[in-house]
Amino acid sequence: MQSLTSNRFTYQTDIVVSEGFLEILQQFDMDVSNGTDLHLKDLKLPLRTGFVPKTHQIKIDIASAVERTHYLLAETLLHEFAHAFTAAWHVPTGEPGEPWINGNRSNEAGFAFTLFIMGGCPEGLSQYLPPMDRDEDHRQRLCAPFGMYFAKKWDQWEVGSLPGGKGPTRVMTEGKDQAFNTPHTLYPVLQRFVHDLSTKETWEQQVPRYGLRSLQLPRFDDWAVHRLNDLRKKGIWSTGQNRWGDFDNGPQAPTWM
Amino acid sequence: MYRSFVHDLGSPSSQPLSRQNLELLCRYDTRIRCFKLSTNDGDSESTFVERFPRSLAVLDIIANQQMANPIGMNLSGALAIEPRDYTVVQIPPSLPQDIELDQEGNVAFKHWSKQSANYTSRLGADGTSFEVRPINHNDTTGEGKFRPDDWPITHHLGPPSMAPDFHPLIEKYGLQVLEAAGFINQKIPREPYNDLPIGPLHFHYFRNPGADINELIHPVFRKHLWNNTSDDLYRLLLPAILLATAVLDDPTTLSYFFALSEPTTQVQSTTFNTPCHIMMQPPALSDAQLVQTYNRVCALQNWTNWNWEVSEVSEFNRFGVTKSTIVNNAYVQATVP
């Protein structure tokens, strides 16, 4: 037993995973057994709350969406396990306790590990319309109705501490200004790649031959979107500023290119 | 061990490989190739041939002998396998650049978001690019045509609706184009996961003699470590758990975890405000180090457990949280039993 102020030891941990994963997988499983389509309705909900007209709608393939949720759950398990392993085997020298890992600005062991394995830290594309519940946005990122994205550098604009300044600062001070003045590049995730994670070909041919390199997310530079570091952030993605109805604060500059 | 093993194989005319040796070879071949990955050096095939001519030669022998395949790996095709290269519609839709003058009379380009709603796109005939044309909003047929031979509106570009705050990717391309390019739907039926030897092809063999799915799962993901998770719920997690198992078992991952847990692979930071370690490049591991690291990973089954919760994680939109265990107002140390 170590007192709560001591930080020179290795620790046991409790891992918490978002219950949202369980609800989504359970709902889909019930749909399969009962012949219902509750999960599909959930996937379509952001289309409705986003007032997407019939002419702009898409069909969402439910199997693809569930594959995304499986992938995101696996990513979460690995992310949290990396934290637990670090806590159990790495003796910290102080706060922050996790080591910095080459190629990251932030010393978040979980993201650094998924970056190493997958070449990115993907999550679901979402649509946020105030006053939407925070949990609704969370759910969209888990069930990923519109596919997934990952950032070229996951921690490019990372401030290190949790919102509200909670927790220690965990970001390099060096090069901070430059990182914040550089566009944040986001790539879409090809669904074929997600699908292939569960194929025989991957595990019997690609992985034996090329190792975990087969799990690296493909990057399509032509398809990337570059977020500009807008200071007038609104909502979550700070897009659609010409549609917010907020014209009192002067002209609305685009926040991406 | 690998070196001596390959050495024992001798020349192509030597004894046929025993089943046991083949399994060994596959295991060690996996390992070597993974270490190459962990050094992050440039490219695949040529480097592989340069650095591991011996293992390729061995694979050649096996292919020539057309041996029965004892562990279900397609060894005869091993030399023909190309690294997978994903293709997507190479050229995303682009808008003609409208030049206009701003208030000061300077040339300014209209931003995509201001004009994309006026364009429609469709996949080109060869499938490598999108065609784009402007929409005639006054066309009474609803097909947005300027001329009778214009193609009808196929995919709307730009934001799908007037609601704010879609993800920038959706804001730019629109849902229909993302779908057409394969970023949302993939209509190949999923293979059932329980037929797969998903994973390691490595430590896998030490604990999966009977291909029992429960034995396939990495010890740190076993059912008894999941609180408040019934058998039925646990079954739903299997695809994710098997994928995570495969990653944890891989030698690349083990070399990474070795570096995390070994002080000699880290240097003390001098460039940060707070003292901390910097992890260096994961090293190639010896057999002993590999086993040692595997045991360290497995030791986590005594030192962590899995729980479900929503309030704790969704506050900052996180998918999970790892917290130090606190018992009687004190941390519990992870000590070797």
Boltz contact constraints between the chains, C-beta under 6 A:
constraints:
  - contact:
      token1: [A, 1]
      token2: [B, 330]
      max_distance: 6.0
  - contact:
      token1: [A, 2]
      token2: [B, 330]
      max_distance: 6.0
  - contact:
      token1: [A, 2]
      token2: [B, 331]
      max_distance: 6.0
  - contact:
      token1: [A, 2]
      token2: [B, 333]
      max_distance: 6.0
  - contact:
      token1: [A, 3]
      token2: [B, 330]
      max_distance: 6.0
  - contact:
      token1: [A, 9]
      token2: [B, 333]
      max_distance: 6.0
  - contact:
      token1: [A, 10]
      token2: [B, 334]
      max_distance: 6.0
  - contact:
      token1: [A, 11]
      token2: [B, 324]
      max_distance: 6.0
  - contact:
      token1: [A, 11]
      token2: [B, 331]
      max_distance: 6.0
  - contact:
      token1: [A, 11]
      token2: [B, 334]
      max_distance: 6.0
  - contact:
      token1: [A, 12]
      token2: [B, 303]
      max_distance: 6.0
  - contact:
      token1: [A, 12]
      token2: [B, 325]
      max_distance: 6.0
  - contact:
      token1: [A, 12]
      token2: [B, 332]
      max_distance: 6.0
  - contact:
      token1: [A, 12]
      token2: [B, 334]
      max_distance: 6.0
  - contact:
      token1: [A, 13]
      token2: [B, 304]
      max_distance: 6.0
  - contact:
      token1: [A, 13]
      token2: [B, 322]
      max_distance: 6.0
  - contact:
      token1: [A, 13]
      token2: [B, 324]
      max_distance: 6.0
  - contact:
      token1: [A, 13]
      token2: [B, 325]
      max_distance: 6.0
  - contact:
      token1: [A, 14]
      token2: [B, 305]
      max_distance: 6.0
  - contact:
      token1: [A, 14]
      token2: [B, 323]
      max_distance: 6.0
  - contact:
      token1: [A, 14]
      token2: [B, 325]
      max_distance: 6.0
  - contact:
      token1: [A, 15]
      token2: [B, 304]
      max_distance: 6.0
  - contact:
      token1: [A, 15]
      token2: [B, 306]
      max_distance: 6.0
  - contact:
      token1: [A, 15]
      token2: [B, 322]
      max_distance: 6.0
  - contact:
      token1: [A, 16]
      token2: [B, 307]
      max_distance: 6.0
  - contact:
      token1: [A, 16]
      token2: [B, 309]
      max_distance: 6.0
  - contact:
      token1: [A, 16]
      token2: [B, 312]
      max_distance: 6.0
  - contact:
      token1: [A, 16]
      token2: [B, 320]
      max_distance: 6.0
  - contact:
      token1: [A, 16]
      token2: [B, 321]
      max_distance: 6.0
  - contact:
      token1: [A, 17]
      token2: [B, 308]
      max_distance: 6.0
  - contact:
      token1: [A, 17]
      token2: [B, 320]
      max_distance: 6.0
  - contact:
      token1: [A, 18]
      token2: [B, 313]
      max_distance: 6.0
  - contact:
      token1: [A, 18]
      token2: [B, 319]
      max_distance: 6.0
  - contact:
      token1: [A, 19]
      token2: [B, 308]
      max_distance: 6.0
  - contact:
      token1: [A, 19]
      token2: [B, 309]
      max_distance: 6.0
  - contact:
      token1: [A, 19]
      token2: [B, 310]
      max_distance: 6.0
  - contact:
      token1: [A, 22]
      token2: [B, 308]
      max_distance: 6.0
  - contact:
      token1: [A, 25]
      token2: [B, 236]
      max_distance: 6.0
  - contact:
      token1: [A, 29]
      token2: [B, 236]
      max_distance: 6.0
  - contact:
      token1: [A, 50]
      token2: [B, 161]
      max_distance: 6.0
  - contact:
      token1: [A, 50]
      token2: [B, 163]
      max_distance: 6.0
  - contact:
      token1: [A, 51]
      token2: [B, 161]
      max_distance: 6.0
  - contact:
      token1: [A, 51]
      token2: [B, 163]
      max_distance: 6.0
  - contact:
      token1: [A, 52]
      token2: [B, 160]
      max_distance: 6.0
  - contact:
      token1: [A, 52]
      token2: [B, 161]
      max_distance: 6.0
  - contact:
      token1: [A, 56]
      token2: [B, 156]
      max_distance: 6.0
  - contact:
      token1: [A, 56]
      token2: [B, 160]
      max_distance: 6.0
  - contact:
      token1: [A, 58]
      token2: [B, 175]
      max_distance: 6.0
  - contact:
      token1: [A, 58]
      token2: [B, 176]
      max_distance: 6.0
  - contact:
      token1: [A, 58]
      token2: [B, 179]
      max_distance: 6.0
  - contact:
      token1: [A, 61]
      token2: [B, 185]
      max_distance: 6.0
  - contact:
      token1: [A, 63]
      token2: [B, 190]
      max_distance: 6.0
  - contact:
      token1: [A, 64]
      token2: [B, 185]
      max_distance: 6.0
  - contact:
      token1: [A, 64]
      token2: [B, 186]
      max_distance: 6.0
  - contact:
      token1: [A, 70]
      token2: [B, 239]
      max_distance: 6.0
  - contact:
      token1: [A, 70]
      token2: [B, 240]
      max_distance: 6.0
  - contact:
      token1: [A, 73]
      token2: [B, 240]
      max_distance: 6.0
  - contact:
      token1: [A, 74]
      token2: [B, 240]
      max_distance: 6.0
  - contact:
      token1: [A, 74]
      token2: [B, 243]
      max_distance: 6.0
  - contact:
      token1: [A, 74]
      token2: [B, 244]
      max_distance: 6.0
  - contact:
      token1: [A, 76]
      token2: [B, 319]
      max_distance: 6.0
  - contact:
      token1: [A, 76]
      token2: [B, 320]
      max_distance: 6.0
  - contact:
      token1: [A, 77]
      token2: [B, 244]
      max_distance: 6.0
  - contact:
      token1: [A, 78]
      token2: [B, 244]
      max_distance: 6.0
  - contact:
      token1: [A, 78]
      token2: [B, 247]
      max_distance: 6.0
  - contact:
      token1: [A, 80]
      token2: [B, 320]
      max_distance: 6.0
  - contact:
      token1: [A, 80]
      token2: [B, 322]
      max_distance: 6.0
  - contact:
      token1: [A, 83]
      token2: [B, 322]
      max_distance: 6.0
  - contact:
      token1: [A, 84]
      token2: [B, 300]
      max_distance: 6.0
  - contact:
      token1: [A, 84]
      token2: [B, 304]
      max_distance: 6.0
  - contact:
      token1: [A, 84]
      token2: [B, 322]
      max_distance: 6.0
  - contact:
      token1: [A, 85]
      token2: [B, 257]
      max_distance: 6.0
  - contact:
      token1: [A, 86]
      token2: [B, 260]
      max_distance: 6.0
  - contact:
      token1: [A, 88]
      token2: [B, 300]
      max_distance: 6.0
  - contact:
      token1: [A, 88]
      token2: [B, 303]
      max_distance: 6.0
  - contact:
      token1: [A, 88]
      token2: [B, 334]
      max_distance: 6.0
  - contact:
      token1: [A, 89]
      token2: [B, 261]
      max_distance: 6.0
  - contact:
      token1: [A, 89]
      token2: [B, 296]
      max_distance: 6.0
  - contact:
      token1: [A, 90]
      token2: [B, 260]
      max_distance: 6.0
  - contact:
      token1: [A, 93]
      token2: [B, 275]
      max_distance: 6.0
  - contact:
      token1: [A, 93]
      token2: [B, 276]
      max_distance: 6.0
  - contact:
      token1: [A, 94]
      token2: [B, 275]
      max_distance: 6.0
  - contact:
      token1: [A, 99]
      token2: [B, 266]
      max_distance: 6.0
  - contact:
      token1: [A, 99]
      token2: [B, 277]
      max_distance: 6.0
  - contact:
      token1: [A, 99]
      token2: [B, 279]
      max_distance: 6.0
  - contact:
      token1: [A, 100]
      token2: [B, 278]
      max_distance: 6.0
  - contact:
      token1: [A, 101]
      token2: [B, 279]
      max_distance: 6.0
  - contact:
      token1: [A, 117]
      token2: [B, 247]
      max_distance: 6.0
  - contact:
      token1: [A, 125]
      token2: [B, 167]
      max_distance: 6.0
  - contact:
      token1: [A, 126]
      token2: [B, 167]
      max_distance: 6.0
  - contact:
      token1: [A, 127]
      token2: [B, 166]
      max_distance: 6.0
  - contact:
      token1: [A, 128]
      token2: [B, 165]
      max_distance: 6.0
  - contact:
      token1: [A, 129]
      token2: [B, 163]
      max_distance: 6.0
  - contact:
      token1: [A, 135]
      token2: [B, 314]
      max_distance: 6.0
  - contact:
      token1: [A, 138]
      token2: [B, 314]
      max_distance: 6.0
  - contact:
      token1: [A, 138]
      token2: [B, 317]
      max_distance: 6.0
  - contact:
      token1: [A, 147]
      token2: [B, 183]
      max_distance: 6.0
  - contact:
      token1: [A, 147]
      token2: [B, 184]
      max_distance: 6.0
  - contact:
      token1: [A, 149]
      token2: [B, 169]
      max_distance: 6.0
  - contact:
      token1: [A, 162]
      token2: [B, 316]
      max_distance: 6.0
  - contact:
      token1: [A, 173]
      token2: [B, 273]
      max_distance: 6.0
  - contact:
      token1: [A, 174]
      token2: [B, 271]
      max_distance: 6.0
  - contact:
      token1: [A, 188]
      token2: [B, 169]
      max_distance: 6.0
  - contact:
      token1: [A, 188]
      token2: [B, 183]
      max_distance: 6.0
  - contact:
      token1: [A, 190]
      token2: [B, 86]
      max_distance: 6.0
  - contact:
      token1: [A, 190]
      token2: [B, 88]
      max_distance: 6.0
  - contact:
      token1: [A, 190]
      token2: [B, 182]
      max_distance: 6.0
  - contact:
      token1: [A, 191]
      token2: [B, 182]
      max_distance: 6.0
  - contact:
      token1: [A, 191]
      token2: [B, 186]
      max_distance: 6.0
  - contact:
      token1: [A, 192]
      token2: [B, 182]
      max_distance: 6.0
  - contact:
      token1: [A, 192]
      token2: [B, 186]
      max_distance: 6.0
  - contact:
      token1: [A, 193]
      token2: [B, 86]
      max_distance: 6.0
  - contact:
      token1: [A, 195]
      token2: [B, 186]
      max_distance: 6.0
  - contact:
      token1: [A, 195]
      token2: [B, 188]
      max_distance: 6.0
  - contact:
      token1: [A, 199]
      token2: [B, 191]
      max_distance: 6.0
  - contact:
      token1: [A, 203]
      token2: [B, 196]
      max_distance: 6.0
  - contact:
      token1: [A, 203]
      token2: [B, 198]
      max_distance: 6.0
  - contact:
      token1: [A, 204]
      token2: [B, 73]
      max_distance: 6.0
  - contact:
      token1: [A, 205]
      token2: [B, 81]
      max_distance: 6.0
  - contact:
      token1: [A, 206]
      token2: [B, 84]
      max_distance: 6.0
  - contact:
      token1: [A, 208]
      token2: [B, 30]
      max_distance: 6.0
  - contact:
      token1: [A, 208]
      token2: [B, 201]
      max_distance: 6.0
  - contact:
      token1: [A, 209]
      token2: [B, 81]
      max_distance: 6.0
  - contact:
      token1: [A, 210]
      token2: [B, 83]
      max_distance: 6.0
  - contact:
      token1: [A, 211]
      token2: [B, 33]
      max_distance: 6.0
  - contact:
      token1: [A, 211]
      token2: [B, 34]
      max_distance: 6.0
  - contact:
      token1: [A, 211]
      token2: [B, 37]
      max_distance: 6.0
  - contact:
      token1: [A, 211]
      token2: [B, 252]
      max_distance: 6.0
  - contact:
      token1: [A, 212]
      token2: [B, 250]
      max_distance: 6.0
  - contact:
      token1: [A, 212]
      token2: [B, 252]
      max_distance: 6.0
  - contact:
      token1: [A, 213]
      token2: [B, 37]
      max_distance: 6.0
  - contact:
      token1: [A, 218]
      token2: [B, 86]
      max_distance: 6.0
  - contact:
      token1: [A, 220]
      token2: [B, 88]
      max_distance: 6.0
  - contact:
      token1: [A, 222]
      token2: [B, 92]
      max_distance: 6.0
  - contact:
      token1: [A, 223]
      token2: [B, 92]
      max_distance: 6.0
  - contact:
      token1: [A, 225]
      token2: [B, 168]
      max_distance: 6.0
  - contact:
      token1: [A, 225]
      token2: [B, 169]
      max_distance: 6.0
  - contact:
      token1: [A, 225]
      token2: [B, 172]
      max_distance: 6.0
  - contact:
      token1: [A, 227]
      token2: [B, 168]
      max_distance: 6.0
  - contact:
      token1: [A, 235]
      token2: [B, 165]
      max_distance: 6.0
  - contact:
      token1: [A, 237]
      token2: [B, 165]
      max_distance: 6.0
  - contact:
      token1: [A, 237]
      token2: [B, 167]
      max_distance: 6.0
  - contact:
      token1: [A, 237]
      token2: [B, 168]
      max_distance: 6.0
  - contact:
      token1: [A, 239]
      token2: [B, 165]
      max_distance: 6.0
  - contact:
      token1: [A, 239]
      token2: [B, 166]
      max_distance: 6.0
  - contact:
      token1: [A, 239]
      token2: [B, 168]
      max_distance: 6.0
  - contact:
      token1: [A, 239]
      token2: [B, 171]
      max_distance: 6.0
  - contact:
      token1: [A, 240]
      token2: [B, 164]
      max_distance: 6.0
  - contact:
      token1: [A, 240]
      token2: [B, 165]
      max_distance: 6.0
  - contact:
      token1: [A, 243]
      token2: [B, 162]
      max_distance: 6.0
  - contact:
      token1: [A, 243]
      token2: [B, 164]
      max_distance: 6.0
  - contact:
      token1: [A, 244]
      token2: [B, 164]
      max_distance: 6.0
  - contact:
      token1: [A, 254]
      token2: [B, 111]
      max_distance: 6.0
  - contact:
      token1: [A, 254]
      token2: [B, 113]
      max_distance: 6.0
  - contact:
      token1: [A, 256]
      token2: [B, 168]
      max_distance: 6.0
